[in-house]
Amino acid sequence: MDFSRYHGRLGMAAVLLAGFATTASALDNPGYDRPGLGFTPAVLGAGDITLEQGLPDWSLVRDGSGSSAQYTADSLLRLGIGRSLELQFGSSYNRLGQGCAIDYGRGDSSLALKFAPPARGDFSWGLLGSIEFTDGTDAFRNPRRQYLLGAAFNWQWDERNGFALYLENVRSGGHDSRQLALNEGYAFTPAFSGYVEFGVMDVAGAGHGSRAGAGLAWMPTPRVQLDASMRHRLDGAAPAWEAGLGVSVYFGR
């Protein structure tokens, strides 16, 4: 189980910053799931659409057999369906380099449902459940379907500072892998924000691990966000390095 596969597909920035909300409020844009571990505990309005695209994301894994580098162009299509619910459709295209061997192909597709009730004061929360199918090309296909359940909790301390907690369980083939992540966000301006994060994981068949990272997000318009992020393994079963660039576009009202 490699948790790095989920960082773009099932969301990233868990902190809803007040500066961002001011910039996008006229469009009812609830924010984006990129970048970072977890997802934003807010959903699109009924009929609204957001596309989030990795440009790409990258990860480097080192183990006893050597190292491998993977580039992943993750695509996540989000659709608001009303009643605090949102559907998400994900897929990816990948390049994997292991020594002299290079593989290209489509990753497994995923279907997710997010639930996030309206925020109560400075606190918001949400749940996300997904299934990842085994329909990718051979080099990037999971041997079994994966079922994910995640929970995000967000506290907005003031107009610039926010804190988030993310919990995740992934079940595949009768085995569970778990992750906990903490995120501290800061809005430099209404359109430019950053965050630092720390995550620990228990990966089925591989053991425990931890990683830390940081990222930036910039909204040149109320509909478009550009992001950049990086993470590094601190200990155990985690990719040695991860980095990503992405763009997200809101097509709602």
C-alpha positions in Angstrom: 0.0 0.0 0.0 1.5 3.3 -1.1 -0.3 6.3 0.4 1.4 8.7 -2.0 -1.1 7.5 -4.6 -3.9 9.3 -2.9 -2.3 12.7 -2.3 -3.5 14.2 -5.5 -6.5 12.1 -6.3 -8.3 12.4 -3.0 -7.4 15.8 -2.2 -5.0 17.9 -0.5 -5.3 21.2 1.2 -7.3 20.6 4.4 -7.3 24.2 5.6 -9.9 26.7 4.4 -8.3 30.0 4.8 -10.4 33.1 5.4 -8.4 35.0 2.8 -9.3 32.5 0.1 -13.0 32.5 1.1 -13.1 36.3 0.7 -11.6 36.0 -2.8 -14.0 33.3 -4.0 -17.2 34.0 -2.1 -18.9 35.9 -4.9 -18.8 32.7 -7.0 -19.8 30.3 -4.2 -16.5 28.5 -4.7 -15.9 26.4 -1.6 -12.2 25.7 -2.3 -10.0 23.0 -3.7 -8.8 19.6 -2.4 -5.3 20.3 -3.8 -2.6 20.5 -2.4 -1.7 18.6 0.7 -2.7 15.5 2.6 -6.4 15.1 3.1 -9.2 17.1 1.6 -11.1 20.4 2.1 -14.2 19.8 4.4 -16.6 21.7 2.0 -18.6 20.7 -1.0 -19.6 22.3 -4.3 -23.1 23.6 -4.8 -25.6 21.4 -6.8 -24.6 21.3 -10.4 -21.2 23.1 -9.9 -18.1 21.4 -11.3 -14.4 21.7 -10.4 -11.5 20.1 -12.2 -8.2 19.6 -10.3 -5.2 18.5 -12.4 -1.6 17.5 -11.4 1.1 19.0 -13.7 2.4 16.4 -12.7 3.1 15.1 -9.2 6.3 13.2 -8.5 7.5 10.6 -6.0 10.8 8.9 -5.3 10.8 5.6 -3.5 14.0 4.0 -2.2 14.2 0.5 -0.7 16.5 -2.5 -0.6 16.0 -3.3 -4.3 16.9 0.2 -5.5 15.0 3.3 -6.3 12.0 4.2 -8.5 10.7 7.6 -9.6 7.1 8.1 -10.7 5.4 11.0 -12.4 1.7 11.1 -12.1 -0.7 13.4 -13.9 -3.7 13.0 -11.6 -7.1 14.2 -12.7 -10.0 14.8 -10.3 -13.4 15.9 -11.4 -15.7 17.1 -8.7 -19.5 17.5 -9.1 -21.8 19.0 -6.5 -25.1 17.1 -6.1 -26.8 19.0 -3.3 -27.7 18.1 0.3 -24.0 18.7 1.4 -22.8 16.0 -1.0 -20.3 15.9 -3.8 -19.3 13.2 -6.3 -15.6 12.8 -7.3 -14.2 11.0 -10.3 -10.5 10.3 -10.5 -7.9 8.8 -12.8 -4.3 9.4 -13.8 -1.6 8.9 -16.4 1.8 7.8 -15.1 5.5 7.4 -16.0 7.5 5.0 -13.8 11.3 4.7 -14.0 13.0 1.8 -12.3 16.7 1.5 -13.3 16.8 1.2 -17.1 13.1 0.2 -17.3 10.4 2.8 -18.0 6.7 2.2 -18.0 3.9 4.4 -19.1 0.2 4.0 -18.6 -3.1 4.9 -17.1 -3.7 4.4 -13.4 -6.8 2.9 -11.7 -9.9 5.0 -11.8 -11.8 6.0 -8.6 -15.2 7.0 -7.5 -15.8 9.0 -4.3 -18.6 10.6 -2.3 -17.9 13.6 0.0 -20.2 14.8 2.7 -19.5 18.1 4.4 -22.3 20.0 6.3 -22.1 23.8 6.5 -19.4 25.2 8.8 -20.5 26.0 12.4 -18.6 29.2 13.3 -14.9 28.6 12.9 -15.2 24.8 12.7 -15.9 22.6 9.7 -15.7 18.9 9.1 -16.3 16.4 6.4 -16.2 12.7 5.4 -15.0 11.1 2.2 -15.5 7.5 1.0 -14.1 6.1 -2.2 -13.5 3.0 -4.2 -10.5 2.6 -6.4 -11.0 0.0 -9.2 -8.5 -2.3 -10.8 -8.8 -1.0 -14.4 -5.4 0.6 -14.9 -2.6 -0.7 -17.2 -0.5 -3.6 -15.8 2.3 -1.5 -14.3 0.0 0.8 -12.4 -2.9 -1.5 -11.5 -3.7 -2.5 -7.9 -4.1 -6.3 -7.4 -7.4 -5.7 -5.6 -9.9 -2.9 -5.2 -9.1 -0.3 -2.5 -11.8 1.2 -0.2 -10.9 4.5 1.5 -12.7 6.3 4.3 -11.3 9.7 5.4 -12.4 12.4 7.9 -11.2 16.0 7.9 -11.6 18.5 10.7 -10.8 22.2 10.3 -10.4 25.1 12.8 -10.1 28.6 11.5 -8.2 30.5 14.3 -8.5 33.9 12.7 -8.6 35.5 9.3 -5.1 34.3 8.5 -4.4 31.1 10.5 -6.1 27.7 10.3 -5.4 24.2 11.5 -6.6 20.8 10.2 -6.7 17.2 11.3 -7.1 14.4 8.7 -7.7 10.7 9.5 -7.7 8.0 6.8 -8.2 4.2 6.5 -7.6 2.2 3.3 -8.8 -1.4 3.1 -7.6 -3.7 0.4 -7.6 -7.5 0.3 -8.7 -7.8 3.9 -5.9 -5.6 5.2 -6.0 -2.0 6.6 -3.6 0.9 6.2 -4.1 4.0 8.2 -2.9 7.6 8.1 -3.1 10.7 10.4 -2.0 14.1 9.1 -1.8 17.6 10.8 -1.9 20.8 8.7 -1.2 24.4 9.7 -2.2 27.0 7.1 -1.5 30.7 6.7 -3.0 33.3 4.3 -0.3 35.8 3.2 -2.8 37.7 1.1 -6.5 37.0 0.1 -5.2 35.2 -3.0 -1.9 33.6 -1.7 -1.6 31.0 1.0 0.8 28.4 2.4 0.9 25.5 4.8 3.1 23.0 6.6 2.0 19.5 7.3 3.1 16.3 9.2 1.8 12.8 8.6 2.2 9.4 10.2 1.1 6.1 8.6 0.8 2.4 9.3 1.0 0.7 5.9 -0.2 -2.9 5.6 2.8 -5.2 4.8 5.3 -2.4 5.1 5.1 -1.0 8.6 5.0 2.5 10.1 6.3 5.7 8.5 6.2 9.4 8.8 6.7 12.4 6.5 6.6 16.2 6.6 6.1 18.9 3.9 4.9 22.3 2.9 3.1 23.9 0.0 1.8 27.1 -1.6 -1.4 28.0 -3.4 -2.1 31.1 -5.5 -5.4 32.2 -7.0 -4.8 34.5 -10.0 -8.6 34.7 -10.4 -11.5 33.6 -8.2 -11.9 30.6 -10.4 -8.3 29.3 -10.8 -5.8 28.1 -8.3 -2.1 27.2 -9.0 -0.3 25.1 -6.4 3.1 23.7 -5.6 4.1 21.3 -2.8 6.8 19.1 -1.5 7.2 16.3 1.2 10.1 14.3 2.6 10.2 11.0 4.5 11.2 11.3 8.1 11.1 7.6 9.0 10.0 4.2 7.9 7.6 3.2 5.1 7.1 6.4 3.1 8.4 7.7 -0.2 11.8 9.4 0.2 10.6 12.5 -1.7 7.3 13.8 -3.1 6.6 17.0 -5.0 3.8 18.4 -7.2 2.5 21.2 -9.3 -1.1 21.6 -10.1 -3.9 23.7 -11.4 -7.6 23.7 -10.3 -10.5 25.4 -12.1 -14.0 26.1 -10.8 -16.8 26.0 -13.3 -19.7 26.9 -11.0 -21.9 29.9 -10.8 
